[in-house]
Amino acid sequence: MDLGIAGRWALVCAASKGLGLGCAQALASEGANVTIVARGEQALQAAAAQLRALPGAGQVRAVAADIATAEGRAAALAACPQVDILVNNAGGPPPGDFRTWQREDWLRALDANMLAPIALIQASVDAMAARGFGRIVNITSSAVKAPIDILGLSNGARSGLTGFVAGLARSGIAARNVTINNLLPGQFYTDRLRGNFAAVAEREGSSEQDVAARKQAQIPAARFGTPAEFGTACAFLCGAQAGYITGQNLLIDGGAYPGTF
């Protein structure tokens, strides 16, 4: 399917690896021009090289910046001629016991996983509406739907973003062909997942391999997800054909969530 986004400009955050890179790859493969942002220069440039090598890829720009800061967001926006597609993503806050967290821990989580995405939406959504096309996808977490005890910082910050988006997506921008949706990843085999397994293993006194095997056995699909298939779902939500999908939370978890709704 041709998603109808060739030549559009996409800004993809935290895109040097993992799910962000998977989204950037899928968008670039559709002919979109992609500006990728991440903090690590070396990994970022390697990712940019991968994107430029994809058949049919448009322009690729790379900005080494921390999207959780005002300066980082300004640099990212300056590098993207116009934002037709915005993929908000940021590394999740560390796992732990809420009893040990200080106010500064909460503020860092909110800055990265709630306030930064809102600021980028604020900076781009009206121009999208004026042009009559806009696609915003926020990468949150399956923990929004089924909270994970050791990820309290993430549970709180990402749920706050979800609540905000629920209202904005249903405002006047929906009639201007601007959609906002959230992708809720379950267990995808990324550095983040491996870090969570390591934290659980340390707490339990087991091995990371044992934790991974146990978690995988609990997934009906009997495997972890891949960044490539996650990126494909993101690209579809960014496509011209997805204009009637807005304000939704799409859970992608291999069937792990046990509820009916």
Backbone bond lengths (Angstrom), bond angles and torsions (degrees), N, CA, C in turn:
res aa  C-N    CA-C-N  psi(-1)  N-CA   C-N-CA  omega(-1)  CA-C   N-CA-C  phi
1 M - - - 1.461 - - 1.528 109.88 -
2 D 1.310 116.55 130.75 1.452 121.79 172.77 1.522 107.66 -81.84
3 L 1.320 116.92 116.58 1.466 120.80 -175.43 1.523 113.26 -78.52
4 G 1.312 117.69 -5.80 1.462 120.07 175.36 1.516 114.40 72.10
5 I 1.329 117.32 29.30 1.466 119.68 -178.96 1.528 112.20 -119.78
6 A 1.314 117.90 11.03 1.463 120.24 176.65 1.522 108.96 -59.00
7 G 1.318 115.98 131.36 1.453 120.82 179.74 1.516 114.22 88.08
8 R 1.315 117.97 -13.78 1.469 120.62 174.88 1.529 109.45 -70.29
9 W 1.319 115.52 156.25 1.464 120.62 177.41 1.519 109.93 -102.84
10 A 1.325 115.16 128.58 1.464 120.98 179.54 1.518 109.78 -118.92
11 L 1.308 115.86 136.11 1.460 122.71 172.87 1.522 107.15 -108.79
12 V 1.331 116.42 117.11 1.463 121.31 -175.82 1.526 108.40 -118.96
13 C 1.314 116.05 120.76 1.461 121.67 -176.26 1.529 111.32 -91.29
14 A 1.328 114.88 152.89 1.470 121.93 -179.84 1.526 110.24 48.82
15 A 1.335 115.23 53.23 1.465 120.99 -169.13 1.517 113.83 -109.51
16 S 1.327 118.50 18.36 1.456 118.98 179.99 1.524 112.31 -82.27
17 K 1.326 117.10 -15.15 1.460 121.12 179.86 1.518 109.11 -164.76
18 G 1.324 116.00 177.76 1.456 121.78 173.18 1.518 114.33 61.39
19 L 1.323 115.33 -143.23 1.461 120.48 -174.37 1.519 112.48 -67.47
20 G 1.324 117.53 -35.29 1.451 120.13 178.05 1.517 111.82 -62.60
21 L 1.325 116.58 -43.18 1.456 120.12 177.47 1.519 110.90 -66.14
22 G 1.324 117.23 -38.25 1.458 120.24 176.50 1.519 111.78 -58.49
23 C 1.331 116.75 -40.85 1.471 121.04 178.21 1.524 110.79 -67.11
24 A 1.335 116.90 -44.26 1.460 120.97 179.55 1.522 111.05 -61.36
25 Q 1.315 117.14 -40.19 1.469 121.18 179.24 1.527 111.05 -63.79
26 A 1.317 116.38 -43.27 1.466 119.69 -179.32 1.525 111.15 -65.93
27 L 1.318 117.29 -40.07 1.464 120.92 179.75 1.530 110.92 -69.09
28 A 1.329 116.40 -42.88 1.463 119.72 179.12 1.522 111.06 -63.70
29 S 1.322 116.73 -36.57 1.458 120.79 179.03 1.526 111.92 -64.77
30 E 1.326 116.10 -23.10 1.469 120.91 177.01 1.521 112.36 -87.88
31 G 1.324 116.44 4.21 1.455 119.85 177.81 1.508 114.74 90.15
32 A 1.331 117.52 6.83 1.456 119.73 177.55 1.520 110.30 -73.78
33 N 1.325 116.29 148.31 1.453 121.88 169.23 1.519 107.37 -80.75
34 V 1.313 117.52 133.85 1.458 120.82 -170.87 1.526 110.82 -125.89
35 T 1.317 115.15 129.09 1.459 122.19 168.73 1.516 106.97 -108.10
36 I 1.323 116.40 118.36 1.461 120.41 -178.86 1.528 109.70 -107.56
37 V 1.316 114.52 145.49 1.460 121.20 -177.11 1.522 108.96 -129.61
38 A 1.318 116.50 138.40 1.458 122.22 173.42 1.521 107.64 -164.15
39 R 1.303 116.39 164.44 1.460 119.74 -177.03 1.524 112.93 -81.09
40 G 1.321 117.81 -33.79 1.462 120.97 -175.16 1.511 112.60 -87.56
41 E 1.325 117.27 114.63 1.465 122.12 -175.16 1.527 112.40 -61.33
42 Q 1.327 117.48 -45.43 1.464 120.20 -174.58 1.524 111.40 -64.73
43 A 1.316 117.28 -49.26 1.467 120.36 179.03 1.520 111.02 -65.09
44 L 1.319 116.34 -34.97 1.467 120.58 -179.92 1.523 111.11 -64.33
45 Q 1.320 117.28 -45.70 1.462 120.11 -179.33 1.524 111.25 -67.18
46 A 1.333 116.71 -35.04 1.462 119.56 176.11 1.524 110.64 -64.27
47 A 1.326 116.21 -40.34 1.465 120.37 177.67 1.521 111.08 -65.16
48 A 1.323 117.03 -41.58 1.464 120.69 179.18 1.525 110.92 -61.17
49 A 1.320 116.50 -39.58 1.465 120.14 178.25 1.526 110.95 -63.71
50 Q 1.320 117.06 -40.42 1.462 120.64 176.84 1.527 110.95 -60.59
51 L 1.319 116.56 -43.30 1.459 120.80 -177.52 1.522 111.12 -66.28
52 R 1.316 116.78 -41.63 1.470 120.00 -178.87 1.527 111.81 -65.29
53 A 1.325 115.99 -24.81 1.469 120.03 -178.61 1.523 112.95 -83.22
54 L 1.323 118.05 -7.18 1.461 120.27 -178.12 1.525 111.09 -72.90
55 P 1.314 118.31 137.79 1.469 120.86 176.89 1.530 110.94 -59.32
56 G 1.313 115.94 129.97 1.456 120.24 176.51 1.512 115.06 81.35
57 A 1.324 118.19 2.47 1.458 120.44 -178.12 1.519 110.85 -65.80
58 G 1.314 115.15 145.75 1.457 120.66 175.02 1.510 110.30 -87.39
59 Q 1.314 116.03 -151.52 1.462 120.52 178.02 1.527 109.92 -69.62
60 V 1.310 115.89 147.51 1.461 121.45 177.30 1.520 108.73 -130.17
61 R 1.311 116.30 123.94 1.459 121.65 176.11 1.526 108.59 -121.20
62 A 1.315 115.82 146.26 1.462 121.08 -176.88 1.522 109.74 -127.64
63 V 1.319 115.73 132.00 1.461 121.71 -178.52 1.524 108.77 -127.40
64 A 1.316 116.24 117.22 1.457 120.38 176.12 1.527 108.30 -84.67
65 A 1.312 116.19 107.48 1.461 120.55 -175.96 1.526 109.46 -161.33
66 D 1.312 114.56 158.94 1.457 121.66 175.68 1.519 108.30 -96.73
67 I 1.327 115.64 108.10 1.457 120.50 -174.24 1.524 112.27 -67.38
68 A 1.326 117.29 -13.30 1.467 120.90 178.96 1.516 112.10 -78.32
69 T 1.334 117.41 -6.99 1.456 121.22 178.63 1.523 110.53 -108.52
70 A 1.327 115.58 154.44 1.462 120.22 178.40 1.528 110.44 -62.75
71 E 1.325 116.95 -38.16 1.461 120.77 179.80 1.528 111.02 -65.96
72 G 1.321 116.50 -40.12 1.459 120.53 178.85 1.517 112.00 -64.78
73 R 1.320 116.20 -42.31 1.467 119.85 178.74 1.526 111.17 -65.29
74 A 1.323 116.48 -40.12 1.463 120.10 179.23 1.526 110.67 -62.82
75 A 1.327 117.32 -40.95 1.462 120.82 178.93 1.518 111.18 -65.00
76 A 1.323 116.76 -41.24 1.459 120.69 179.73 1.520 111.34 -64.44
77 L 1.307 116.69 -45.42 1.461 120.79 -179.10 1.525 111.51 -66.69
78 A 1.329 116.73 -35.75 1.461 120.36 179.75 1.526 111.50 -65.94
79 A 1.327 116.88 -29.23 1.463 121.15 -177.93 1.525 113.04 -82.38
80 C 1.319 117.15 -13.45 1.469 121.75 -177.28 1.527 108.17 -108.09
81 P 1.340 118.46 110.17 1.468 120.76 -174.19 1.520 114.30 -52.49
82 Q 1.309 117.12 -39.80 1.450 122.03 170.43 1.516 107.15 -154.53
83 V 1.308 115.78 148.96 1.461 119.77 -177.06 1.523 108.36 -103.25
84 D 1.329 115.70 99.72 1.461 120.66 174.03 1.525 110.45 -87.56
85 I 1.330 115.03 -31.99 1.463 122.56 -178.28 1.522 107.62 -130.80
86 L 1.308 115.83 128.83 1.460 121.16 178.39 1.524 108.71 -123.24
87 V 1.322 116.11 121.60 1.459 121.14 175.48 1.523 107.54 -112.82
88 N 1.323 115.22 105.15 1.457 121.08 179.88 1.525 109.76 -84.25
89 N 1.311 115.33 129.28 1.450 120.75 -178.79 1.512 107.88 -156.59
90 A 1.306 116.62 146.82 1.458 121.36 175.87 1.517 108.44 -158.16
91 G 1.307 115.68 148.02 1.453 118.83 175.70 1.516 110.54 -59.33
92 G 1.309 115.40 136.90 1.459 119.57 -177.97 1.510 112.16 -71.93
93 P 1.322 116.75 154.80 1.464 120.33 176.28 1.522 110.98 -66.18
94 P 1.308 117.37 161.05 1.468 120.10 -175.36 1.521 112.33 -68.45
95 P 1.328 116.06 152.25 1.468 119.50 174.11 1.521 109.84 -72.99
96 G 1.314 115.25 166.49 1.461 118.52 177.76 1.516 112.75 161.65
97 D 1.315 115.19 -170.48 1.467 123.98 179.59 1.527 108.20 -101.35
98 F 1.328 116.98 124.59 1.457 120.33 -174.99 1.529 112.49 -58.40
99 R 1.305 117.19 -21.53 1.466 120.33 -179.59 1.523 112.58 -65.60
100 T 1.323 115.86 -20.84 1.465 119.89 -178.06 1.526 112.96 -97.22
101 W 1.336 117.83 -7.08 1.465 120.29 -175.27 1.522 111.08 -82.70
102 Q 1.312 114.39 141.03 1.452 121.83 176.52 1.533 109.37 -104.41
103 R 1.315 115.47 172.70 1.460 121.00 -180.00 1.534 110.56 -55.45
104 E 1.332 117.04 -39.16 1.459 120.91 -178.44 1.532 111.61 -62.86
105 D 1.322 116.87 -34.34 1.465 120.50 177.40 1.525 110.83 -63.83
106 W 1.316 116.07 -43.24 1.459 120.44 178.64 1.524 111.38 -65.40
107 L 1.335 116.47 -41.59 1.459 119.16 -178.98 1.526 111.55 -65.03
108 R 1.339 117.20 -39.30 1.466 119.64 176.71 1.526 111.00 -62.42
109 A 1.327 116.38 -41.43 1.465 120.05 179.36 1.528 111.00 -64.62
110 L 1.306 116.48 -43.27 1.464 120.42 179.90 1.523 111.44 -66.65
111 D 1.330 117.09 -41.54 1.459 120.02 179.53 1.527 111.41 -59.75
112 A 1.320 116.83 -45.39 1.466 120.27 -174.86 1.518 113.05 -78.55
113 N 1.317 117.35 -40.41 1.468 120.75 -167.77 1.520 115.27 -108.31
114 M 1.324 117.12 -2.30 1.463 120.06 176.10 1.529 111.73 -133.44
115 L 1.328 116.50 -57.22 1.464 119.37 -171.81 1.531 112.64 -73.27
116 A 1.333 118.36 -37.99 1.466 119.85 178.14 1.527 111.87 -63.03
117 P 1.346 119.39 -47.55 1.467 118.36 176.08 1.532 112.73 -58.82
118 I 1.322 117.03 -40.34 1.461 119.56 179.61 1.524 110.53 -63.62
119 A 1.339 116.72 -40.27 1.464 120.14 179.18 1.527 111.47 -63.66
120 L 1.321 117.85 -40.41 1.462 120.46 178.64 1.530 111.28 -68.57
121 I 1.321 116.17 -37.41 1.469 119.04 174.72 1.522 110.21 -62.62
122 Q 1.309 115.65 -45.53 1.469 120.63 179.50 1.528 111.16 -58.11
123 A 1.331 116.64 -37.95 1.458 120.78 -176.63 1.523 113.52 -75.77
124 S 1.311 118.67 -16.63 1.470 120.37 -171.74 1.515 115.60 -124.24
125 V 1.316 118.95 -21.12 1.461 120.30 -168.36 1.529 113.12 -67.83
126 D 1.325 118.98 -37.46 1.466 119.47 -178.05 1.520 111.61 -68.56
127 A 1.327 116.81 -37.13 1.465 119.39 176.80 1.528 110.71 -67.04
128 M 1.320 117.03 -37.12 1.466 120.08 174.15 1.528 110.56 -57.82
129 A 1.320 115.31 -48.41 1.466 120.29 -178.53 1.519 110.94 -61.68
130 A 1.323 117.30 -40.30 1.465 120.81 -179.80 1.528 111.37 -63.91
131 R 1.344 116.92 -34.14 1.468 120.92 179.32 1.525 112.28 -83.61
132 G 1.334 117.21 -14.62 1.462 120.53 178.97 1.510 114.51 81.99
133 F 1.334 116.64 19.28 1.462 120.23 175.41 1.521 109.06 -156.63
134 G 1.321 115.03 132.79 1.463 119.70 174.68 1.513 110.27 -166.61
135 R 1.314 115.61 139.11 1.463 120.72 177.06 1.533 107.94 -133.48
136 I 1.315 115.19 121.58 1.460 121.37 178.07 1.523 107.89 -119.99
137 V 1.319 115.29 125.50 1.461 121.34 177.17 1.521 108.09 -124.70
138 N 1.311 115.84 124.00 1.455 121.51 176.52 1.523 109.26 -103.23
139 I 1.316 116.81 124.76 1.460 120.15 175.14 1.520 107.06 -87.52
140 T 1.313 116.17 111.29 1.463 120.64 -178.86 1.525 108.45 -107.93
141 S 1.311 118.26 -113.54 1.467 120.62 -178.06 1.514 109.58 -167.76
142 S 1.322 115.82 152.40 1.466 119.53 172.60 1.522 110.73 -61.85
143 A 1.339 116.74 -19.05 1.468 120.95 178.88 1.521 112.15 -65.53
144 V 1.337 117.83 -16.72 1.460 120.28 174.60 1.528 109.87 -65.03
145 K 1.324 115.91 -35.55 1.465 121.18 -178.64 1.529 112.09 -92.03
146 A 1.321 116.12 -35.32 1.462 121.15 -179.95 1.528 107.94 -136.18
147 P 1.331 118.08 88.76 1.466 121.70 -173.26 1.527 112.81 -54.81
148 I 1.334 114.47 145.21 1.459 122.73 178.91 1.521 107.76 -108.85
149 D 1.314 116.72 127.04 1.462 120.46 -168.22 1.521 114.31 -57.64
150 I 1.332 118.38 -39.79 1.463 119.33 -176.39 1.530 112.55 -83.49
151 L 1.335 117.68 -1.78 1.465 121.31 -178.41 1.524 111.40 -111.20
152 G 1.322 116.11 42.25 1.458 120.20 -176.83 1.514 114.17 -59.03
153 L 1.325 117.88 -39.47 1.464 120.35 178.52 1.526 110.88 -61.24
154 S 1.322 115.91 -43.46 1.463 120.88 178.42 1.531 111.02 -68.37
155 N 1.335 116.12 -44.12 1.471 119.85 178.86 1.526 110.64 -52.50
156 G 1.319 115.87 -48.08 1.457 120.58 -175.75 1.510 113.23 -69.18
157 A 1.334 117.00 -51.25 1.460 120.68 -175.15 1.529 111.65 -65.37
158 R 1.325 116.90 -44.36 1.464 119.86 -177.12 1.532 111.34 -71.35
159 S 1.296 117.53 -32.79 1.467 119.95 176.14 1.525 110.39 -66.84
160 G 1.334 116.41 -35.55 1.464 119.49 175.83 1.514 111.79 -62.15
161 L 1.334 117.17 -43.92 1.464 120.89 177.29 1.525 110.71 -62.15
162 T 1.322 115.97 -41.19 1.470 120.49 -179.31 1.521 111.20 -60.71
163 G 1.314 115.94 -42.69 1.466 119.85 179.06 1.514 112.14 -64.20
164 F 1.311 116.51 -42.53 1.462 119.78 178.77 1.526 111.42 -62.21
165 V 1.327 115.52 -47.51 1.466 121.16 -177.68 1.529 111.57 -62.18
166 A 1.320 117.08 -34.77 1.467 120.52 -178.58 1.524 111.52 -56.81
167 G 1.330 116.17 -38.57 1.454 119.34 178.49 1.512 112.93 -78.09
168 L 1.321 117.10 -45.84 1.464 120.54 -176.56 1.520 111.95 -63.40
169 A 1.328 117.30 -39.90 1.464 120.23 -177.41 1.520 112.16 -61.44
170 R 1.321 116.47 -25.95 1.467 120.80 -177.00 1.526 112.62 -100.57
171 S 1.311 116.28 12.00 1.464 120.87 177.86 1.521 109.36 -85.95
172 G 1.315 117.37 -164.53 1.460 121.68 -175.82 1.505 115.05 -62.33
173 I 1.316 118.67 -17.61 1.462 119.45 -178.02 1.521 112.69 -67.94
174 A 1.314 117.53 -24.24 1.465 120.10 -179.43 1.524 111.09 -61.96
175 A 1.315 116.82 -34.37 1.463 120.92 179.37 1.522 112.44 -76.51
176 R 1.324 117.05 -8.59 1.467 121.60 179.15 1.522 111.76 -104.19
177 N 1.335 116.11 19.59 1.469 121.81 177.64 1.527 112.13 64.97
178 V 1.323 115.87 36.34 1.458 121.90 174.38 1.520 107.31 -116.19
179 T 1.302 116.37 120.13 1.463 120.53 -178.68 1.529 110.39 -114.75
180 I 1.321 114.72 150.02 1.468 121.19 175.44 1.524 107.57 -133.26
181 N 1.314 115.50 121.88 1.458 121.18 178.92 1.523 109.72 -136.17
182 N 1.312 114.76 161.82 1.455 121.27 178.49 1.527 110.07 -118.07
183 L 1.313 115.65 137.81 1.460 121.55 172.24 1.523 108.23 -104.53
184 L 1.319 115.89 126.97 1.464 122.05 -176.56 1.524 109.15 -109.39
185 P 1.327 117.58 92.67 1.462 118.49 -179.11 1.509 112.54 -73.72
186 G 1.326 115.16 139.55 1.447 120.99 169.61 1.513 108.23 -86.14
187 Q 1.311 116.42 -128.53 1.463 120.31 -174.85 1.535 110.86 -94.73
188 F 1.313 114.22 98.60 1.456 122.15 176.01 1.522 108.02 -105.21
189 Y 1.314 115.91 142.06 1.460 119.52 -173.08 1.523 109.86 -77.67
190 T 1.313 115.70 87.61 1.452 123.85 -178.93 1.527 108.94 -129.73
191 D 1.326 115.29 173.76 1.463 119.82 176.76 1.525 111.08 -59.11
192 R 1.311 116.31 -36.62 1.462 120.88 179.83 1.527 111.04 -61.34
193 L 1.321 116.66 -45.16 1.457 120.20 -179.80 1.523 110.57 -64.35
194 R 1.311 115.81 -44.30 1.460 119.04 179.55 1.531 111.31 -62.20
195 G 1.332 116.61 -35.46 1.462 120.03 176.38 1.518 112.32 -65.30
196 N 1.328 116.37 -39.31 1.470 120.09 177.33 1.524 110.92 -64.59
197 F 1.329 115.77 -40.48 1.467 118.96 178.48 1.527 110.38 -62.80
198 A 1.322 116.26 -40.38 1.460 119.84 179.64 1.519 111.26 -62.92
199 A 1.354 116.45 -38.65 1.464 120.25 179.37 1.525 110.96 -66.31
200 V 1.329 116.39 -41.62 1.460 120.25 178.34 1.520 110.49 -65.31
201 A 1.326 116.24 -42.36 1.463 120.42 -179.50 1.526 111.10 -61.55
202 E 1.320 116.51 -40.95 1.465 119.93 179.39 1.525 110.81 -65.37
203 R 1.317 116.01 -41.22 1.467 120.17 -179.37 1.522 111.41 -66.32
204 E 1.337 116.31 -37.12 1.464 121.03 -176.28 1.529 113.42 -89.07
205 G 1.317 116.28 -15.81 1.454 119.30 -174.31 1.517 112.76 75.45
206 S 1.346 116.22 28.09 1.464 121.05 179.40 1.524 108.45 -112.43
207 S 1.324 117.44 -165.39 1.457 121.12 178.15 1.526 110.20 -107.25
208 E 1.323 115.01 156.08 1.459 119.74 178.07 1.526 110.82 -60.92
209 Q 1.336 117.17 -36.70 1.460 121.08 -179.96 1.525 111.15 -64.63
210 D 1.326 117.00 -39.48 1.463 120.60 178.54 1.519 111.04 -65.49
211 V 1.326 115.69 -42.51 1.463 119.54 178.80 1.525 110.37 -62.70
212 A 1.337 117.15 -44.62 1.462 121.13 -179.70 1.522 111.36 -61.51
213 A 1.327 117.38 -43.10 1.467 121.01 -179.93 1.519 110.58 -63.51
214 R 1.320 116.64 -40.85 1.458 120.39 179.98 1.532 111.39 -66.54
215 K 1.318 116.63 -42.69 1.464 120.53 -179.92 1.525 111.04 -66.10
216 Q 1.311 116.70 -41.50 1.460 120.00 -179.38 1.524 111.08 -64.32
217 A 1.320 116.77 -36.60 1.466 120.86 -179.83 1.524 111.78 -65.43
218 Q 1.328 118.13 -19.84 1.452 122.08 -178.82 1.526 113.08 -86.94
219 I 1.330 116.66 -6.08 1.466 121.16 -178.29 1.524 109.18 -94.70
220 P 1.331 118.93 123.89 1.466 120.17 -179.93 1.531 113.16 -55.19
221 A 1.320 117.64 -33.21 1.464 119.94 178.47 1.527 112.18 -72.48
222 A 1.329 116.97 -9.21 1.464 123.99 176.83 1.527 113.58 62.54
223 R 1.316 116.54 27.52 1.463 120.74 177.99 1.521 108.93 -162.01
224 F 1.331 115.15 167.16 1.452 120.98 171.48 1.527 108.91 -87.60
225 G 1.309 116.05 156.30 1.455 120.60 178.33 1.520 111.55 -76.23
226 T 1.335 115.93 164.86 1.462 121.52 177.81 1.526 109.44 -113.20
227 P 1.337 117.32 147.62 1.460 119.72 176.72 1.524 113.15 -57.51
228 A 1.323 117.77 -31.76 1.463 120.32 -178.63 1.529 111.71 -64.50
229 E 1.335 117.06 -44.10 1.468 117.91 -179.34 1.515 111.15 -72.42
230 F 1.327 117.26 -30.91 1.462 119.82 173.92 1.533 109.98 -63.62
231 G 1.342 116.02 -44.04 1.451 120.23 179.45 1.519 112.89 -60.68
232 T 1.321 116.86 -36.09 1.459 120.29 178.39 1.520 111.48 -62.69
233 A 1.332 117.04 -40.81 1.463 120.76 177.27 1.522 110.62 -64.09
234 C 1.329 116.11 -41.34 1.455 120.26 177.79 1.522 111.13 -61.07
235 A 1.330 116.42 -46.70 1.461 120.59 -178.34 1.526 111.21 -60.51
236 F 1.323 117.44 -38.68 1.463 118.97 178.75 1.527 110.81 -62.27
237 L 1.332 117.23 -44.11 1.469 119.77 179.11 1.522 111.50 -63.67
238 C 1.330 116.76 -23.50 1.459 121.23 179.06 1.528 112.51 -88.00
239 G 1.306 117.00 -6.27 1.452 121.09 -175.12 1.512 113.78 -78.10
240 A 1.335 114.11 163.50 1.459 120.12 179.11 1.522 111.89 -62.16
241 Q 1.337 116.77 -30.69 1.467 120.74 -176.99 1.524 113.39 -75.00
242 A 1.327 117.94 -9.79 1.469 120.97 -175.66 1.523 112.76 -97.73
243 G 1.316 117.31 21.45 1.456 120.74 -176.48 1.514 115.53 -67.12
244 Y 1.333 117.50 -14.65 1.462 120.86 -179.46 1.528 111.55 -100.93
245 I 1.323 115.95 10.22 1.472 121.20 178.26 1.520 107.77 -112.72
246 T 1.303 117.66 111.47 1.461 119.82 178.72 1.519 110.53 -151.69
247 G 1.312 115.62 151.44 1.457 121.36 179.85 1.510 113.84 71.49
248 Q 1.335 117.19 22.62 1.457 120.81 -174.45 1.531 111.75 -107.06
249 N 1.332 114.41 155.90 1.451 122.42 176.25 1.527 107.60 -118.78
250 L 1.326 115.77 104.69 1.458 120.81 -175.55 1.528 109.42 -95.21
251 L 1.315 115.27 112.48 1.454 122.00 -179.92 1.519 109.52 -85.83
252 I 1.325 116.48 124.30 1.460 121.82 179.70 1.514 107.16 -122.84
253 D 1.332 116.21 97.02 1.462 118.96 -170.29 1.532 114.64 -144.21
254 G 1.328 116.55 17.86 1.469 119.08 179.42 1.504 114.50 65.99
255 G 1.347 116.35 20.20 1.458 120.84 178.91 1.526 114.59 86.93
256 A 1.338 116.96 12.21 1.476 119.87 -173.93 1.528 112.76 -69.14
257 Y 1.323 117.83 -33.91 1.466 119.29 -179.49 1.527 108.77 -69.12
258 P 1.346 118.07 125.43 1.461 120.12 -170.97 1.522 115.30 -85.74
259 G 1.321 118.45 -4.70 1.462 119.78 -174.14 1.515 113.89 -79.81
260 T 1.331 115.36 164.58 1.465 121.46 176.96 1.518 111.11 -77.01
261 F 1.335 115.83 -35.44 1.488 120.30 -177.90 1.527 109.53 -115.21
